[in-house]
Amino acid sequence: MKMNCFRPAYAKRLIAKATLNHRGNAVGTAEMIDPNRKAVAAGSATYMILSPEASNNE
């Protein structure tokens, strides 16, 4: 996971938006926005989504 912080967030509430960009070996992104609609942070992560059957074979 990688996070980039752009500016301090002084608001009591922030808006977080996340998307899954690719399934299987998944790539996800997220963005944190303050009430003025300015981005305060963004991040991305790469991970693998396993089915329940695959996790039982360990």
C-alpha atoms as one frame of an Amber mdcrd trajectory, in Angstrom:
protein
   0.000   0.000   0.000   1.187   3.494  -0.816  -0.320   6.697   0.605   0.490
  10.252  -0.403  -0.551  13.108   1.891  -1.005  16.448   0.135  -2.107  18.822
   2.907  -3.251  18.772   6.558  -6.880  17.849   7.152  -8.441  20.101   9.789
 -12.075  19.235   9.080 -14.026  17.017  11.454 -15.330  14.993   8.491 -13.653
  13.897   5.277 -14.994  12.166   2.193 -13.272   8.964   1.084 -13.723   7.505
  -2.400 -12.311   4.118  -3.358 -12.304   2.138  -6.589 -11.231  -1.347  -7.574
  -9.402  -0.911 -10.867  -8.620  -4.522 -11.779  -9.966  -7.860 -10.530  -7.909
 -10.965  -9.752  -4.585  -9.415  -8.892  -6.457  -6.350  -7.724  -5.323  -2.766
  -7.903  -7.331  -0.347  -5.798  -7.123   3.401  -5.378  -8.544   5.741  -2.748
  -8.797   9.498  -2.329  -9.588  11.574   0.769 -11.305  14.923   0.149 -12.053
  17.753   2.598 -15.394  19.630   2.674 -13.950  22.233   0.248 -13.466  19.427
  -2.312  -9.671  19.627  -2.075  -7.730  16.358  -2.020  -5.863  15.809   1.239
  -4.526  12.303   0.530  -4.533   9.562  -2.089  -3.340   6.014  -2.087  -3.113
   2.792  -4.019  -2.739  -0.860  -3.151  -2.106  -4.088  -5.032  -3.460  -7.332
  -3.593  -4.978 -10.660  -4.588  -8.603 -11.640  -3.999  -8.951 -15.342  -3.210
 -12.110 -17.404  -3.342 -13.183 -19.209  -0.126 -12.251 -22.534  -1.756  -8.675
 -21.379  -2.389  -8.204 -20.309   1.230  -9.313 -23.772   2.498  -6.486 -25.511
   0.577  -3.736 -24.062   2.800
